[in-house]
């Protein structure tokens, strides 16, 4: 079953420790640096107590006893400790950022590697924007947020411990009040995740839709202009932003109460401490210095707590991103290679489809009991009505998809038993709309064979009828073709794709509607290039224009997922009321 990213946008809740376990493999290469960065947070947090602790002797000696002896050094000590703490904070921030960026990049590498391993059906089911969101943006959200939280958490823990020690040192009675109030202030945080999880899921989905809109606007800019779709596209984009606004407001509604609630709880604690502290001073239980030191430590302890609502919300978003990442990394590709798969070197006998059945969606048959034998070195043409399953048949050969039942075999060996890399090395595909990568003509041709010689490249260009075009370019083979080949015409794109297939020199060639989108002049040139490519190879041709397949060794008519007839051009024309004859008459008479 192919994974639908929208359906898994919200993962099951994991514990605090589980989040870090999931990232542990990515932390290991930088373990000592990460440990050092976290360790720096310990003195940073612990030094928070120095100021509060130092105020007791200062208050008791200078302000109460009116003595100027020795405490003059206290302000200097406070400044020196603050400078030292500042230096440690800078170093900790630098080390955390370094480790954080390294881990983020490694997670992105793992996610991208996973993306490359997934089958075509995965990309059929999921929008480009959601894929970008889940495979790239989540890594930034998870890793940077998590490491910042480790540093903040460690610093706060040791800051709190040291400040609580100061509280107890000055007055254990007041310390009990302060700690009870602290626990009450933190209690609502337990409910944050339950409140925001559905909102986060919807935000991930809608942010993915925004990215898809940008992708479609870029790729379809000419269609948008030619059909005057600017207003429609804008309204669509505006609608998504309005949804995101509502979700953002919903997030505020569900979490904004945390901060003011904590302010109220903390103020109750401070009020109780001041009230009871005044009583203790009057009774002589504690000194004024004890009280000032206590209040300072209490405020330093409570201040981060009052604002923890915002940061805790960010922590939960980060945790949920980690859960989504772990879910992605645990996806198993539907198309797997066997451990003992054999290598395919060449094709001696041919290719056979034996009782092949296939469906994209469960219980919706696309191919039914396809039986087809193709001898090595021959050409078979697949024709028939649109949506009949012609492209699906050839997509099964390089294992873009796997059959539901039956088998596709090469020289009698099931392709599932063949090493995937060697299988695809032996197949060259020329699609109707070929994907060209940003770069030069040379770089795109070399995708077929990275170590091709200059002689092989020039031969491929000549056989693809691209030599005249290349010679007219000032930079020749090093001419830039733009992203997705936007600087080339349709015919030039097809010929460049054919040159790429030529240089690959694969024994099996698949031509999937390779000329259907071209004008007559471009088609004639491309058809000549295709004929060159077909020589001495096993070829599958899919075409609507029957004039391009009349010389095929075998023509197979496929309607509604079934082979209805097969034979040569002349044989099929002899069949009265035959499906091929009906197609032929529709086109030529």
Secondary structure, DSSP 8 states (H G I E B T S, - for coil): ----TTTTSS-----HHHHHHHHHHHHGGGHHHHHHHHHHHHHHHHTHHHHHHHHHHHIIIIIIS---SSTHHHHHHHHHHHHHHHHHHHHHHHHHHHHHHHHHHHHHHHHHHHHHHS-HHHHHHS-HHHHHIIIIIHHHHHHHHHHHHHHHHHHHHHHHHHHHHHHHHH-HHHHHHHHHHHHHHHGGGGGHHHHHHHHHHHHHHHHHHHHHHHHHHHHTHHHHHHTT-HHHHHHHHHHHHHHHHHHHHHHHHHHTHHHHHHHHHHHHHHHHHHHHHHHHHHTTSS-HHHHHHHHHHHHHHHHHHHTHHHHHHHHHHHHHHHHHHHHHHT---SS---TT-B-----SSEEEEEEEEE-SSTT--SEEEEEEEEETT-EEEEE-STTSSHHHHHHHHTTSS--SEEEEEETTEEGGGB-HHHHHHTEEEE-SS----SSBHHHHHTTT-TT--HHHHHHHHHHTT-HHHHHHSTTGGG-B--GGGTTS-HHHHHHHHHHHHHHHT-SEEEEESTTTTS-HHHHHHHHHHHHHHHTTSEEEEE-S-GGGTTT-SEEEEEETTEEEEEE-HHHHHTSTT-HHHHHHHHHH-
